[in-house]
Amino acid sequence: METGELVQWNDERGFGFVVTPDRTRYFIHISEIGRIATRPRVGDQLRFRPSIGSDGRPVAKAASVLGANPVPPPRRRAPAPAGLVADWRYFAALAVAALVVFDWSSGVLPDAVLLAYGIMACLSMLTYAADKSYAETGHWRVRETTLHALDMCGGIAGGLLAQAVLRHKTRKPSFQLTTLLIMALQVGLLGGLGARLWSLSAIF
């Protein structure tokens, strides 16, 4: 076992770094820290089992905060019945997808554009999933402007679905505001096309 000091901690994302007396830097995730009465804080002394992560970096396993009072695990509550809790993003993603299909079936969207919307939705979902994984493992993150750009270029349905399924980027007000604006713009454009208020050539 090793001991070290928690020199960096991101409480929102649940990870940080521990440095041992020999200056070795270990990545640590909240799931590897035993339950304590308070959240981990910079300056805490930790005892842990050193290991190597899948990316070859030193990681801390089975850690405990020295001097902290442990707390008993919470009582398990019965899970909420399926279907009672719904995220508005599911319905928003479905609405965008329905508008795309409606416009295509009405002849105002060519096959190529329908295919492009599908590809961009999948690409947006994969990028959100990658960013979620990077956040959990401490890697460099995907820029928020990149996520918004993918949504803006037709991937908004996939972006909304990824946010809802992965519970990612849902707590940052500024990010959600931009997502809502992109969704509103996409719905407005697609709705106008379906109502024949303008044509695809007029937009591009």
N, C-alpha and C positions, 0 to 999 in steps of 0.2 A: 504494500500500500504506500501511497505517496501523500504528502500534505502540500498545500499551496494556497495562494491568495487569489480570491476572485477579483481580477483587475478590470473586467469589463462585463457588463450585464445588460441585456436588452429584455426588460420585463414583459414588454408587449409580445415579443416573438418567442420568449422563453429559452434563450440561449446566451452563452457568454464564453469567457475564457479565463482559465486558471493558470497562474504562473508559479512554478515550483522554485525553491531556493537556487537551483542550478540554472534558472532562467528558461527552462523549457515551458513552452506555451501549449496548453491543452484546451481543445474545444469541449464544452460541456452543455448538454441539453437538460432542460428542467425535468425531463422524465428520468434522468439518472440521479437526481438528488432526492434523498429521503424526505418524507413529509415533515415540515417544521411549522412552528407557530406563525412565522413571518415569511415573506417572500425573500429569496436570496438578494443580497445587497453587495455592492462593490466594497471590498475590504474584508469580507467574510473569509475565515480560514476553513478550508475544505480538506477532508481526508477522502481519498478516492483510489480506485484501481486503475493504473495507467493501461492504455490499450492503443491500438492503431485502427483508425477508421477505414472505410472502404476506399476512400480517396488517398490513403497513405499518410494522413495527418494524425498527430497524436490526439487522442480523445480521452476524456475522463469517464469512468464507469463506476456505478455503485457508490456514489459520493454521499457524504454526510457533512453537514455544517457543524464544525466543532463549537461546543458551547450553546447550541440552539436547543430549545425544548421541542421534542417531537410531539406531534398531535395524532390522535387515533384517526383511522380512515373514516370518512363520512358514511352515514347509513345509506345503503343503496335504496333508491326510490324506484318504484315501478315505472317502467318506460311509458311515455305518453302514447296513447293509441295512434297507430299510423293514420296519417291523413288529417289529423287535427291541427298540425302546425304546417303552414304553407308559406313559402317565401314568394313575395311579389315578383321576384326575378324570373321564376318559372313561367308565370303567366305573361310577363313582358316578352320573354324569349319566344314563347308560343305565338304571341300576337305578331311579332316581327316575321317569324317564319310563315305564318298564315298569310300575311300580306304579300310576301314574296311569291308564294305558291298561287295566290289569287291573281296577282298581276301577270304571272307567267301563263296561267290558264286562260286569262282574258286576252292574251296576245300582245300585251304592252311590254312584256319583258321577254327577250329572246332566250333560247336555250343556253347560250353561252353565259349570259348574265346569271341565270339560275344556277348554273354550275359554279360560277365564280362566287356567288353567295355561299354555297355549300362548302367550297374549299376554304374560304376565309373564316367561316364559322368554326370549322374543324381546326384551322391554324390558330385561331384565337383561343380556343379551349386548350390546346396543347401548350400554348405559351403561358397561359395562366397556371396550368398544372406544373410546368417547369419552374415558374417563379415561386409557387407554393413550396416545391421541393427545395429550392435554393434557400428560402427563408428558414426552413426547418434544419438545414444542414450547415448554415453559415456561409454559403457561397455568395459570389457577387449576384446581385438581383437584376431582374429585367427592369429597364426603365419604365416608369409609369407612362411616359409619352409614347413608348412603343406599344404598350397595351391599348392605350386610347386610339392610336393610329390604326391598329388592326381592327378595333371595333368600328372605327369611322369608315374604314374601307370595306364594309360589308360583313364584318365578323361580329357585330353587336349581339346577335342571337346566341352565338357560341360563348361570347364573353359573359353575358348575363347568366347563362346556364352554368358556366364554370364557377362564377362567383357564388351561386346558390349551392351547388353540389359540394364545392371545396371549402365553403365558408372563408373565402379569400378576398381581401380588399373590401370587405363589407363594413368595416368600422371606421374608415377614414372619410369624414364628411366631404372634403374637397374632391376626392376620387369619385365618390358616389354622385356628387353634383355633376361632374363632367360626364359620367356614364349616363345620367338622366338626360342631359342635354343632347348627347349623341343619339340616344334612343329616340328622343322626341324628334330630332331632325330626320332620322331614318324613317320613322313612322309617318312623318309629314310628307316626305318625298315619295314613299311607296303608296301612301294613301292618295296623294294627288295624282300619281300615275294611274292607279286603279280607277279613280273618278274621271280620268282623262282631262284633268285641269291643265296638265302640261305633258309633254312627251319626253322620252328618254334623250332624244337628240337635243332638246331644249336645255336639259340639265348639263349634258356634256358637250 
